Amino acid sequence: MAAFTAPPTTEAPSLGKRTLGVPSLVFMIIAASAPLTVVAGGITSNYAVTGVLGIPLSFILLGLVLLIFAVGYTAMSQHVRNAGAFYAYVARGLGKAAGIGAAWIALISYNAMQIGIYGLFGFALSSFLAGTFALNLPWWACALIGWAIVGVLGVNKVDLSAKLLGIVVACEFLVVIVYDVLAVKVAPEGVSTASLEPASLFTAGIGAALSFSIAAFMGFESGAIYGEEVKDPKNTPRRATLIAVGIIAVFYAVSAWAMAVGEGDSAVVGRSAEFGPDLVFVFLSEHVPTWFVDLGNVLFITSLLAALIAFHNVVARYLFSLGREGVMPRVLAHTNPRTHAPMAGSLTQSLLALIVLAIFALIGAGKDVMFPVVTLFTWLTNMGAFGLVMLMALTSYAVIGYFRSEPHGLGPWAAQVAPLIAGVLLSVLFVAILMNFDVLIGLQEASILGWLLPVIVVLPGVLGVFWALRLRRHRPEVYARVGRGGDL
């Protein structure tokens, strides 16, 4: 593999004008989490697979862990502004070689999250069109509709995506809030707080429950990735990240509790296993007009589309960052001259998604209608969550290393204590995900996939370290710029 030489000029390519404020960035972060998808699909799956009643409490605990993580993470974001956040932070805190390894893991993880969602999006849109309009389209054709929309938005101004995502997220919240209120009102076994009690979570299935729940937060860290495109680089990413984590944790905890109340503590696990993601809509169909249920189904689809857009933007910016510094081909740093969007990175991500979709479409030809959900969606999104938790743990330790060498007058809580606590807790969570990976991808017994999929995430990181050492030896001018972003 040939190294890529940086251009002679010291003027680095840059992203769009600073147009994103705190509200816009909060919506983009939450959109990656896909609220309606998490409530309808994630929470029901967690109840059904783990059999644990304390799912609401898991969101509270994980929210606290991620808030502690965000203390050091957002403190570093005020001093290191780079579209490849995890990559830059690890490079500046743990060394350039570790940074490039982290970048390759990030690319695999974010791409896995983004492309995996196409499986559920294609299935959901295909089912909706068939049930509502008697229009039978294969899941992959429906996925391609989403792919085209994401591709167009990816090369346009980031604030256009932010506005669209803001509308979608607001509507999702409305539907879930209506569901929560009705669930608490119905309460067949009375309004109970049993699902919030520690004894309901700290059981044999806690590892799997936490592993499922952490996936609901994925994307919360993306605020720092837009550090070069926000109005106030020092404060906007930090505020947006903290607000988003708080909203996500409380909203999902309340919704999971409302689901337990609405179905009954003794029945929620069984009902979740029986109906899966349809449980929310089955409940709504019994208490609201048909048009509202149809609206909920449409918003479930647009929720997935919003997540696709959000993760696509993240991947495009990582590719831009790596191309700008010469770690990957410099062409990836090319931006749209009109919109300043990372055009090359966006097109590259779209091409990769198209290739993977084509592969799964060919493999799944003639198979069960649930094929894209149980394979493409389940396998890839869990791979992504696995890799991102690993990166968060590494970043926590990187924050300690960075502020040790460049203290910036920061106190011990933000520079050392909080990152250390977060690093340890996230490392424990990473091990829990690894130990429960078979369960997360729906395997009834041990299989080669249980270790192969995590290896696909981690191995590129190891190869990235060797690639970094090669750069240091053969292209020291490129290696010297690793993690520096636009400040070349």
C-alpha positions in Angstrom: 0.0 0.0 0.0 1.5 3.3 -1.0 1.7 6.3 1.3 0.0 9.5 0.4 1.9 12.7 0.2 0.5 15.9 1.6 0.3 18.8 -0.8 2.9 21.5 -0.8 0.6 24.2 0.6 0.1 24.5 4.4 -3.4 25.7 3.9 -5.7 22.8 5.0 -9.1 22.1 3.5 -11.9 23.1 5.7 -15.6 22.2 6.1 -18.6 24.6 5.9 -19.2 27.9 7.5 -20.0 27.9 11.2 -23.8 27.5 10.9 -24.7 25.0 13.7 -26.0 26.2 17.0 -26.7 24.2 20.2 -30.3 23.2 19.3 -29.4 22.1 15.8 -26.5 20.0 17.1 -28.7 18.4 19.8 -31.2 17.3 17.2 -28.4 15.8 15.0 -27.1 13.9 18.0 -30.5 12.6 19.1 -31.3 11.7 15.5 -28.4 9.3 15.4 -30.0 7.6 18.4 -33.4 7.3 16.5 -35.8 7.7 19.5 -38.8 6.0 18.1 -36.7 3.1 16.8 -35.1 2.6 20.2 -38.5 2.7 22.0 -40.3 0.4 19.5 -37.4 -1.9 18.6 -34.6 -1.5 21.1 -36.5 -1.6 24.4 -38.9 -4.3 23.3 -35.9 -6.5 22.1 -34.1 -5.8 25.4 -37.1 -7.0 27.5 -37.7 -10.0 25.2 -34.2 -11.3 24.9 -32.9 -10.7 28.4 -36.0 -11.2 30.4 -34.8 -8.4 32.7 -37.5 -6.1 34.2 -35.0 -3.4 35.2 -34.4 -2.0 31.6 -35.5 1.6 32.7 -32.8 1.6 35.3 -30.2 0.5 32.8 -30.7 3.8 30.9 -30.2 5.8 34.0 -27.0 4.0 35.0 -25.6 4.3 31.5 -26.6 7.9 31.2 -24.6 8.6 34.4 -21.6 6.8 33.0 -21.8 8.7 29.7 -22.2 12.0 31.5 -19.0 11.2 33.4 -17.3 10.3 30.1 -18.6 13.5 28.6 -16.8 15.6 31.2 -13.4 14.9 29.9 -14.5 14.3 26.3 -16.1 17.7 26.0 -13.3 19.4 27.9 -10.9 18.1 25.2 -13.2 19.1 22.5 -12.6 22.8 23.5 -8.9 22.4 22.6 -8.8 19.8 19.9 -11.3 20.5 17.1 -11.2 17.8 14.4 -13.9 16.2 12.3 -12.4 12.8 13.3 -13.0 13.2 17.0 -12.0 9.8 18.4 -9.1 9.6 16.0 -7.8 13.0 16.9 -8.3 12.6 20.7 -6.6 9.2 20.9 -3.7 10.5 18.6 -3.2 13.5 20.9 -3.5 11.6 24.1 -2.1 8.1 23.5 0.1 8.7 20.5 -0.2 9.0 16.8 0.0 5.2 16.1 -2.8 4.6 18.5 -4.8 7.4 16.9 -4.6 5.9 13.4 -5.6 2.5 14.8 -8.6 4.2 16.5 -9.5 5.9 13.2 -9.7 2.6 11.4 -11.8 1.1 14.1 -14.1 4.2 14.0 -14.5 3.9 10.3 -15.5 0.3 10.5 -17.8 0.9 13.5 -19.6 4.0 12.1 -20.0 2.4 8.7 -21.3 -0.8 10.3 -23.9 1.3 12.3 -25.0 3.2 9.2 -25.1 0.4 6.7 -26.7 -2.0 9.2 -29.7 0.4 9.6 -30.5 0.1 5.9 -31.6 -3.5 6.7 -34.3 -2.4 9.1 -35.2 0.6 7.0 -35.7 -1.5 3.9 -37.8 -4.0 5.8 -39.9 -1.4 7.5 -40.6 0.6 4.4 -41.3 -2.5 2.3 -43.8 -3.7 4.9 -45.5 -0.3 5.2 -45.9 0.0 1.4 -47.3 -3.5 1.1 -49.8 -3.1 4.0 -50.9 0.4 3.2 -50.8 0.7 -0.6 -50.6 -3.0 -1.6 -47.3 -2.0 -3.3 -44.8 -4.9 -3.1 -41.2 -3.8 -3.3 -38.3 -5.9 -2.1 -36.5 -4.7 1.0 -33.4 -3.8 -1.0 -35.3 -1.6 -3.4 -36.7 0.3 -0.4 -33.3 0.5 1.1 -32.0 2.1 -2.1 -34.7 4.8 -1.8 -33.2 5.7 1.6 -29.7 5.4 0.2 -30.5 8.0 -2.5 -32.0 10.5 0.0 -29.0 10.1 2.3 -26.6 10.5 -0.6 -28.2 13.8 -1.8 -28.3 15.3 1.7 -24.7 14.2 2.4 -23.2 16.5 -0.3 -25.4 19.4 0.7 -25.1 22.0 3.5 -25.0 20.4 7.0 -27.6 22.8 8.3 -30.1 21.4 5.7 -29.7 18.0 7.3 -30.0 19.6 10.7 -33.3 21.2 9.9 -34.8 18.1 8.5 -33.6 16.0 11.4 -35.0 18.5 13.8 -38.5 18.1 12.4 -38.3 14.3 12.3 -37.0 14.1 15.9 -39.7 16.4 17.2 -42.4 14.3 15.6 -40.8 11.1 17.0 -40.9 12.6 20.5 -44.5 13.5 20.1 -45.5 10.0 19.2 -43.5 8.4 22.1 -44.9 10.9 24.6 -48.4 10.1 23.6 -47.6 6.4 24.0 -46.0 7.0 27.4 -49.0 8.9 28.7 -51.5 6.4 27.5 -49.4 3.5 28.9 -49.3 5.0 32.4 -53.0 5.8 32.2 -54.0 2.2 31.2 -51.7 0.5 33.7 -53.4 -2.9 33.9 -51.4 -3.9 37.1 -51.3 -0.4 38.5 -48.6 2.3 38.4 -45.5 0.4 39.6 -41.9 1.4 40.1 -40.6 -2.2 40.3 -38.8 -1.8 37.0 -36.8 1.1 38.5 -35.6 -0.9 41.5 -32.0 -2.1 41.6 -33.1 -5.7 42.3 -34.9 -5.7 38.9 -31.7 -4.9 37.0 -28.9 -6.5 39.0 -29.7 -10.1 38.1 -28.1 -12.7 35.9 -29.0 -10.9 32.7 -27.5 -7.5 33.6 -24.6 -7.8 31.2 -26.9 -8.4 28.2 -29.3 -5.7 29.3 -26.6 -3.1 29.5 -25.2 -4.2 26.2 -28.5 -3.8 24.6 -29.2 -0.4 26.2 -25.8 1.2 25.4 -26.6 0.8 21.7 -29.5 3.3 22.2 -26.9 6.0 23.1 -24.7 5.5 20.1 -24.1 8.7 18.2 -24.2 10.9 21.3 -20.5 11.5 20.9 -20.9 12.9 17.4 -21.2 16.5 18.7 -17.5 16.9 18.8 -17.2 15.8 15.1 -19.0 19.0 14.1 -16.5 21.2 16.0 -15.3 22.8 12.7 -18.9 23.7 11.7 -20.5 25.1 14.8 -21.0 28.7 15.7 -19.1 28.5 19.0 -16.4 25.8 18.8 -15.5 26.2 22.4 -19.0 25.7 23.9 -21.5 24.4 21.4 -20.3 20.8 21.2 -19.9 20.5 25.0 -23.3 21.9 25.7 -25.0 19.9 23.0 -23.4 16.7 24.1 -24.4 17.1 27.7 -27.9 18.1 26.9 -28.3 15.2 24.4 -27.1 12.6 26.9 -29.4 13.9 29.6 -32.4 13.9 27.3 -31.7 10.5 25.9 -31.2 8.8 29.2 -34.3 10.3 30.9 -36.5 9.9 27.8 -35.6 6.2 27.3 -35.8 5.4 31.0 -39.3 7.0 31.2 -40.4 5.2 28.0 -39.1 1.8 29.2 -40.8 2.3 32.5 -44.1 3.4 30.8 -43.9 0.2 28.7 -43.6 -1.9 31.8 -46.5 -0.1 33.4 -48.7 -0.2 30.2 -48.3 -3.9 29.7 -47.9 -4.8 33.4 -44.7 -5.8 35.1 -45.6 -9.5 34.9 -46.5 -9.4 31.2 -44.0 -6.9 29.5 -41.4 -9.5 28.8 -43.8 -12.0 27.3 -45.6 -9.3 25.3 -42.3 -8.0 24.0 -41.3 -11.5 22.9 -44.7 -12.0 21.2 -45.0 -8.7 19.3 -41.4 -7.3 19.1 -41.2 -3.8 17.5 -44.9 -4.0 16.8 -45.8 -3.9 20.5 -45.9 -0.1 20.6 -48.1 0.1 17.6 -50.4 -2.8 18.8 -50.9 -0.8 22.0 -51.6 2.4 20.2 -54.1 0.8 17.8 -56.2 -0.1 20.9 -56.3 3.5 22.2 -55.9 6.0 19.4 -57.4 6.6 15.9 -56.0 4.6 13.0 -54.5 7.7 11.4 -52.2 8.2 14.5 -51.0 4.6 14.3 -50.2 5.1 10.6 -48.4 8.3 11.5 -46.4 6.4 14.1 -45.4 3.8 11.5 -44.3 6.5 9.1 -42.3 8.2 11.8 -40.7 4.8 12.6 -39.4 4.8 9.1 -38.3 8.4 9.1 -36.6 7.8 12.4 -34.4 5.2 10.7 -33.8 7.6 7.9 -32.7 10.3 10.3 -30.2 7.9 11.9 -28.9 6.9 8.4 -28.3 10.6 7.7 -26.7 11.3 11.0 -24.2 8.4 10.8 -23.5 9.1 7.1 -22.4 12.6 8.1 -20.1 11.2 10.7 -18.4 8.8 8.4 -18.0 11.5 5.7 -16.3 13.7 8.2 -13.9 11.0 9.4 -12.9 10.3 5.9 -12.4 14.0 5.3 -10.2 14.4 8.4 -8.0 11.4 7.5 -7.7 12.6 3.9 -6.8 16.1 4.9 -3.9 14.8 7.0 -2.7 12.4 4.3 -3.3 9.3 6.4 -5.7 8.2 3.7 -5.9 9.4 0.0 -5.9 13.2 -0.1 -8.8 13.1 -2.5 -11.0 12.3 0.5 -10.5 15.9 1.7 -12.3 17.3 -1.3 -15.3 19.4 -0.4 -18.3 20.6 -2.3 -17.2 24.1 -3.5 -20.8 25.4 -3.1 -21.9 23.7 0.1 -18.5 23.0 1.7 -19.8 19.5 2.6 -17.2 16.7 2.6 -18.2 15.5 -0.9 -15.5 12.9 -1.4 -16.1 11.3 2.0 -19.8 11.4 1.5 -19.6 9.7 -2.0 -17.2 7.1 -0.6 -19.5 6.2 2.2 -22.4 6.0 -0.2 -20.5 3.7 -2.5 -19.5 1.4 0.3 -23.1 1.2 1.5 -24.2 0.4 -2.0 -21.7 -2.5 -2.3 -22.8 -4.0 1.0 -26.5 -3.6 0.2 -25.9 -5.4 -3.1 -24.1 -8.3 -1.4 -26.9 -8.8 1.2 -29.5 -8.5 -1.6 -27.9 -11.3 -3.5 -27.3 -13.5 -0.5 -30.9 -12.9 0.8 -32.6 -13.6 -2.5 -35.5 -16.0 -1.9 -34.9 -16.0 1.9 -37.4 -15.1 4.7 -38.8 -11.6 4.8 -37.0 -11.0 8.0 -33.6 -11.7 6.5 -32.3 -8.1 6.3 -33.3 -7.5 10.0 -31.8 -10.6 11.5 -28.6 -10.3 9.4 -27.7 -6.9 8.0 -29.3 -4.9 10.8 -28.6 -7.1 13.8 -25.0 -8.1 12.9 -23.7 -4.7 11.7 -25.3 -2.4 14.3 -24.0 -4.6 17.1 -20.6 -4.6 15.5 -20.8 -0.8 15.5 -21.8 -0.5 19.1 -19.0 -2.9 20.1 -16.4 -0.8 18.4 -17.7 2.6 19.6 -17.7 1.5 23.3 -14.1 0.4 22.8 -13.3 3.8 21.3 -15.0 5.6 24.2 -12.9 3.7 26.7 -9.7 4.5 24.8 -10.7 8.1 24.5 -11.2 8.3 28.2 -7.6 7.3 28.8 -6.5 9.6 26.0 -8.1 12.6 27.8 -5.9 11.8 30.8 -2.8 11.6 28.6 -3.6 14.8 26.7 -4.2 17.0 29.8 -1.2 15.6 31.5 1.0 17.0 28.7 -1.2 20.1 28.0 -3.1 20.9 31.2 -4.8 24.1 29.9 -5.4 25.1 33.5 -8.0 22.3 33.9 -8.8 20.9 37.4 -8.2 17.3 38.4 -11.9 16.3 38.1 -12.2 17.0 34.3 -8.6 16.1 33.5 -8.0 13.0 35.5 -10.7 11.7 37.8 -13.8 11.7 35.6 -11.9 10.3 32.6 -10.4 7.5 34.7 -13.8 6.5 36.2 -15.4 6.6 32.7 -12.5 4.6 31.2 -12.8 1.8 33.8 -16.6 1.6 33.6 -16.6 1.6 29.8 -13.9 -1.1 29.8 -16.1 -3.2 32.0 -19.0 -2.6 29.6 -16.9 -3.5 26.6 -16.1 -6.8 28.2 -19.8 -7.4 28.9 -20.7 -6.7 25.3 -18.0 -9.2 24.1 -19.2 -11.9 26.5 -22.8 -11.4 25.4 -22.2 -10.9 21.7 -23.8 -14.2 20.8 -27.0 -13.1 22.6 -26.9 -9.6 21.0 -26.9 -11.0 17.4 -29.7 -13.5 18.2 -27.7 -16.7 18.3 -29.2 -19.6 20.2 -25.8 -21.2 20.7 -22.1 -20.4 20.2 -21.2 -19.7 16.6 -18.2 -18.5 14.5 -20.1 -15.2 14.1 -19.8 -14.6 17.8 -16.1 -14.0 17.5 -15.7 -13.2 13.8 -17.8 -10.0 13.8 -15.9 -8.5 16.8 -12.6 -9.4 15.1 -13.7 -7.6 11.9 -14.0 -4.4 14.1 -10.7 -4.8 16.1 -8.4 -6.2 13.4 -8.4 -3.0 11.3 -7.2 -1.1 14.4 -4.2 -3.4 14.8 -3.4 -3.0 11.1 -3.9 0.8 11.5 -1.1 0.8 14.1 1.3 -1.0 11.7 0.3 1.5 8.9 1.1 4.3 11.3 4.6 2.9 12.0 5.1 2.6 8.2 4.1 6.3 7.8 6.5 7.3 10.6 9.3 5.5 8.8 8.6 6.5 5.2 6.5 9.6 5.3 7.5 11.5 8.5 5.9 14.7 7.3 2.5 13.0 7.1 3.0 11.2 10.5 3.9 14.6 12.1 0.5 16.0 11.2 -1.6 13.1 12.6 -4.4 14.4 14.8 -3.7 18.0 14.0 -6.8 18.6 11.9 -6.9 21.9 10.1 -4.0 23.3 12.1 -1.4 21.9 9.8 
